[in-house]
Amino acid sequence: MRRLAAAIVWLTAVWVALWEDVTWANVLSGALIAFLITRRIRVVPSRVRHRVRPRAFLALVLYFVRELIKASLIVAWEVITPGTRINPAVVSVRLRTRSPFVATTVANLNSLTPGTLTLELDEETMTLFIHVLHLESIQASRRAIHHLEALVMAAFPVRGELQAEQAEEQEVA
């Protein structure tokens, strides 16, 4: 019930923000539309639960920021210099994860990086199709996505995996 109320409040706030005017009419119409949306669209909660590892999350953020800066500089250099060194390609990468959350996070982080774009994620085979602006090699692109996937999986492990890993660490110690 609290999630439903939170969703209605959030959707109402988005509605009012889109109108850029806080009036009773906007708030009431937003609440009505939010109520109808939450009644019409049922979100099935994921059966897979993830935890957050702060150190691994920080490593993911630092890696992503570094790659973001590097890709931005490459694309900017391409724009300001004469000629073109673009070598576009579409690469398919089969992900190792079975978690929709991890796959979606990898796909979105990839799309946020200049010069790359996620075109599709096949959820049945967990294959990511990405467009690369500056293809060095197919294997290099796949390695980069797998590295990003490994960082995301380390930052957001599945609860059962985290508990099993902690039990292993205790046995070793």
C-alpha positions as CSV (number, residue, x, y, z in Angstrom):
1,M,0.0,0.0,0.0
2,R,2.9,2.4,0.8
3,R,4.5,1.7,-2.6
4,L,1.2,2.5,-4.3
5,A,0.9,5.8,-2.4
6,A,4.5,6.6,-3.1
7,A,4.0,5.9,-6.8
8,I,0.9,8.1,-6.9
9,V,2.8,11.0,-5.1
10,W,5.8,10.6,-7.4
11,L,3.7,10.5,-10.6
12,T,1.7,13.5,-9.4
13,A,4.9,15.5,-8.7
14,V,6.2,14.6,-12.2
15,W,2.9,15.7,-13.7
16,V,3.0,19.1,-11.9
17,A,6.7,19.5,-12.9
18,L,5.9,18.9,-16.5
19,W,3.2,21.6,-16.4
20,E,5.7,23.9,-14.6
21,D,2.9,25.4,-12.5
22,V,1.7,24.3,-9.1
23,T,-2.1,24.8,-9.1
24,W,-4.9,22.9,-7.5
25,A,-6.1,21.8,-11.0
26,N,-2.6,20.5,-11.9
27,V,-2.2,18.7,-8.6
28,L,-5.7,17.1,-8.7
29,S,-5.5,16.1,-12.4
30,G,-2.0,14.7,-11.8
31,A,-3.2,12.7,-8.8
32,L,-6.2,11.4,-10.9
33,I,-4.0,10.4,-13.8
34,A,-1.4,8.8,-11.4
35,F,-4.2,6.8,-9.8
36,L,-5.5,5.6,-13.1
37,I,-1.9,4.7,-14.3
38,T,-1.2,2.7,-11.1
39,R,-4.5,0.9,-11.5
40,R,-4.0,0.1,-15.1
41,I,-0.3,-0.9,-15.2
42,R,0.7,-3.7,-12.9
43,V,4.4,-3.9,-12.2
44,V,5.5,-7.4,-11.3
45,P,8.3,-7.2,-8.7
46,S,11.5,-9.0,-9.6
47,R,12.1,-12.3,-7.8
48,V,15.8,-11.5,-7.8
49,R,17.0,-9.2,-5.0
50,H,20.2,-7.3,-5.2
51,R,22.4,-5.7,-2.5
52,V,24.7,-2.8,-2.8
53,R,28.4,-3.2,-2.1
54,P,29.7,0.4,-1.4
55,R,33.4,-0.3,-2.3
56,A,32.5,-2.1,-5.5
57,F,29.9,0.6,-6.3
58,L,32.6,3.2,-5.9
59,A,34.9,1.2,-8.2
60,L,32.0,1.1,-10.8
61,V,31.4,4.8,-10.5
62,L,35.1,5.7,-10.9
63,Y,35.5,3.3,-13.9
64,F,32.4,4.8,-15.5
65,V,33.5,8.4,-15.0
66,R,37.0,7.6,-16.4
67,E,35.4,5.9,-19.5
68,L,32.9,8.8,-19.9
69,I,35.7,11.4,-19.9
70,K,37.8,9.3,-22.3
71,A,35.0,8.7,-24.7
72,S,33.9,12.3,-24.6
73,L,37.4,13.5,-25.5
74,I,37.6,11.0,-28.4
75,V,34.2,12.2,-29.8
76,A,35.1,15.8,-29.2
77,W,38.4,15.4,-31.0
78,E,36.5,13.7,-33.9
79,V,34.2,16.7,-34.1
80,I,36.8,19.4,-34.1
81,T,39.4,17.8,-36.4
82,P,39.1,17.6,-40.2
83,G,38.5,14.3,-41.8
84,T,36.9,11.3,-40.2
85,R,38.3,8.3,-38.4
86,I,34.9,6.8,-37.6
87,N,34.7,3.1,-37.9
88,P,31.0,2.3,-37.0
89,A,29.8,-1.2,-36.3
90,V,27.1,-3.2,-34.5
91,V,28.5,-5.7,-32.0
92,S,26.6,-8.4,-30.2
93,V,27.7,-9.3,-26.7
94,R,26.3,-12.3,-24.8
95,L,26.1,-11.3,-21.2
96,R,27.1,-13.7,-18.4
97,T,24.4,-12.5,-16.1
98,R,20.8,-13.8,-15.9
99,S,19.7,-10.8,-13.9
100,P,17.5,-8.3,-15.8
101,F,18.6,-5.6,-13.4
102,V,22.3,-6.1,-14.1
103,A,21.7,-6.4,-17.9
104,T,19.6,-3.2,-17.9
105,T,22.2,-1.4,-15.9
106,V,25.0,-2.5,-18.3
107,A,22.9,-1.5,-21.3
108,N,22.1,2.0,-19.8
109,L,25.7,2.7,-18.7
110,N,26.8,1.7,-22.2
111,S,24.3,4.1,-23.8
112,L,25.4,7.0,-21.5
113,T,28.9,6.8,-22.9
114,P,29.5,8.9,-26.0
115,G,30.3,6.9,-29.1
116,T,28.3,3.8,-28.0
117,L,24.6,3.1,-28.0
118,T,22.7,0.1,-26.9
119,L,20.3,-0.9,-29.7
120,E,18.6,-3.9,-28.1
121,L,18.8,-6.3,-25.2
122,D,17.5,-9.8,-26.0
123,E,16.2,-10.9,-22.6
124,E,15.9,-14.6,-23.6
125,T,19.5,-15.0,-24.5
126,M,20.8,-12.0,-22.6
127,T,22.5,-10.7,-25.7
128,L,23.3,-7.0,-25.9
129,F,23.4,-5.4,-29.4
130,I,25.5,-2.2,-29.3
131,H,26.5,0.4,-31.9
132,V,30.1,1.4,-31.6
133,L,31.3,4.6,-33.3
134,H,35.0,3.9,-33.2
135,L,35.4,0.1,-33.5
136,E,38.9,-1.1,-32.6
137,S,38.0,-4.7,-32.7
138,I,35.0,-6.8,-32.0
139,Q,36.8,-8.6,-29.2
140,A,37.9,-5.3,-27.6
141,S,34.3,-4.1,-27.6
142,R,33.1,-7.4,-26.0
143,R,35.8,-7.3,-23.4
144,A,34.8,-3.7,-22.4
145,I,31.2,-4.7,-22.0
146,H,32.1,-7.8,-20.0
147,H,34.4,-5.7,-17.8
148,L,31.5,-3.3,-17.2
149,E,29.2,-6.2,-16.5
150,A,31.6,-7.7,-14.0
151,L,31.8,-4.3,-12.2
152,V,28.0,-4.0,-12.1
153,M,27.7,-7.6,-10.8
154,A,30.3,-6.9,-8.1
155,A,28.5,-3.7,-7.1
156,F,25.0,-5.2,-7.0
157,P,25.3,-8.9,-6.2
158,V,22.3,-11.1,-5.9
159,R,21.5,-11.6,-2.2
160,G,22.1,-15.4,-2.2
161,E,25.4,-15.0,-4.1
162,L,26.5,-12.4,-1.5
163,Q,25.7,-14.7,1.4
164,A,27.4,-17.7,-0.2
165,E,30.5,-15.5,-0.9
166,Q,30.6,-14.3,2.7
167,A,30.4,-17.9,3.9
168,E,33.3,-18.8,1.7
169,E,35.4,-15.9,3.1
170,Q,34.6,-17.0,6.6
171,E,35.7,-20.6,5.9
172,V,39.0,-19.4,4.4
173,A,39.7,-17.1,7.4
